[in-house]
Amino acid sequence: QVQLVESGGGLVQAGGSLRLSCAASGVRFSINTMGWYRQAPGKQRELVATLTNGGSRNYVDSVKGRFTISRDNAKNTVYLQMNSLKPEDTAVYCCNAHNIWSGNDDWGQGTQVTVSS
């Protein structure tokens, strides 16, 4: 059974930083593209960043230069370093594991990030 457990969310002032972690179990981590998505109240879920096992990164334009996605395959963990946070970054952030062989997606339960102005 796949489990993705996020941590690291919280309340931070604008300009501050947070690092989110997503620990994966029950999944062959190396065959997954890992990603972070977010959903703000009243808005659709949006892609924040993805990272393939080969090291290719993709970011939504609004976070480029501020957020960095990384992964530690030995620990089955993916991270999202968020710097220069803005109030508009406030959302529930969810971890995603996309199996490149089956096309299956698994999701974590999400962690709340709140940025105060």
Phi, psi and omega per residue, in radians:
Q1 nan 2.250 -3.120
V2 -1.365 2.333 3.026
Q3 -2.306 2.289 3.044
L4 -2.138 2.117 -3.074
V5 -2.124 2.006 3.136
E6 -1.563 2.682 3.029
S7 -2.684 2.902 3.042
G8 1.822 -0.073 3.108
G9 -1.267 3.031 3.117
G10 2.826 -2.875 3.139
L11 -1.845 2.294 -3.121
V12 -2.516 2.651 3.085
Q13 -1.395 2.707 3.090
A14 -0.960 2.407 -3.083
G15 1.615 -0.204 -3.118
G16 -1.459 -3.051 -3.073
S17 -2.315 2.668 2.989
L18 -2.515 2.676 3.018
R19 -2.167 2.081 3.085
L20 -1.608 2.532 3.070
S21 -2.186 2.601 3.074
C22 -2.377 1.937 3.133
A23 -1.659 2.194 -3.089
A24 -1.860 2.434 3.032
S25 -2.414 2.713 3.135
G26 1.251 0.329 -3.102
V27 -2.411 2.521 3.030
R28 -1.388 1.639 -2.977
F29 -0.964 -0.629 -3.013
S30 -1.248 -0.281 -3.137
I31 -1.811 0.291 3.137
N32 -2.003 2.427 2.839
T33 -1.456 2.182 -3.120
M34 -1.734 2.542 -3.099
G35 -2.615 2.854 3.026
W36 -2.111 2.332 3.068
Y37 -2.178 2.822 3.097
R38 -2.486 2.680 3.092
Q39 -2.431 2.069 3.076
A40 -1.607 2.745 3.139
P41 -0.973 2.259 3.097
G42 1.357 0.097 -3.118
K43 -2.136 2.802 3.087
Q44 -1.325 2.712 3.059
R45 -1.137 2.427 3.125
E46 -2.281 2.606 3.058
L47 -1.212 2.354 3.055
V48 -1.792 -0.914 -3.094
A49 -2.810 2.588 3.031
T50 -2.332 2.725 3.139
L51 -2.536 2.088 3.112
T52 -1.421 2.906 3.090
N53 -1.136 -0.403 3.110
G54 -1.427 -0.107 3.068
G55 1.738 0.105 3.105
S56 -1.375 2.271 -3.113
R57 -1.972 2.572 3.099
N58 -2.435 2.353 -3.122
Y59 -2.278 2.582 2.948
V60 -1.218 2.546 -3.013
D61 -0.969 -0.614 -3.026
S62 -1.187 -0.264 -3.119
V63 -1.985 -0.059 -3.118
K64 -1.040 2.329 -3.120
G65 1.510 -0.188 -3.135
R66 -2.020 -0.629 -3.093
F67 -1.898 2.585 3.081
T68 -2.366 2.206 3.079
I69 -1.741 2.443 3.111
S70 -2.566 2.894 -3.140
R71 -2.509 2.609 3.054
D72 -2.126 1.736 -3.067
N73 -1.136 -0.508 3.131
A74 -1.174 -0.507 -3.134
K75 -1.804 0.023 -3.093
N76 0.898 0.785 -3.056
T77 -2.316 2.442 3.038
V78 -2.081 2.532 -3.064
Y79 -2.137 2.726 2.971
L80 -2.348 1.862 3.072
Q81 -1.512 2.119 -3.089
M82 -2.044 2.020 3.138
N83 -2.023 2.865 3.121
S84 0.843 0.868 -3.074
L85 -1.136 2.544 -3.129
K86 -2.111 2.724 3.099
P87 -0.954 -0.572 -3.135
E88 -1.258 -0.105 3.027
D89 -1.446 -0.121 -3.138
T90 -1.067 2.183 -3.088
A91 -3.113 2.985 2.909
V92 -1.559 2.176 -3.114
Y93 -1.779 2.242 -3.094
C94 -2.095 2.485 3.069
C95 -1.562 2.485 3.137
N96 -2.269 2.422 3.015
A97 -2.090 2.039 -3.125
H98 -1.871 1.983 -3.139
N99 -1.332 2.045 -3.035
I100 -1.306 -0.247 3.117
W101 -1.541 -0.822 -3.059
S102 -1.651 -0.321 -3.045
G103 1.396 0.053 -3.094
N104 -1.316 2.542 3.091
D105 -2.037 2.374 3.004
D106 -2.133 2.601 -3.030
W107 -2.261 2.581 2.968
G108 -1.483 3.110 -3.075
Q109 -1.462 -0.281 3.086
G110 1.733 2.675 3.066
T111 -2.368 2.389 -3.057
Q112 -1.429 2.299 3.000
V113 -2.080 2.167 3.132
T114 -2.184 2.177 -3.135
V115 -1.992 2.078 -3.119
S116 -1.630 2.589 -3.117
S117 -1.558 nan nan
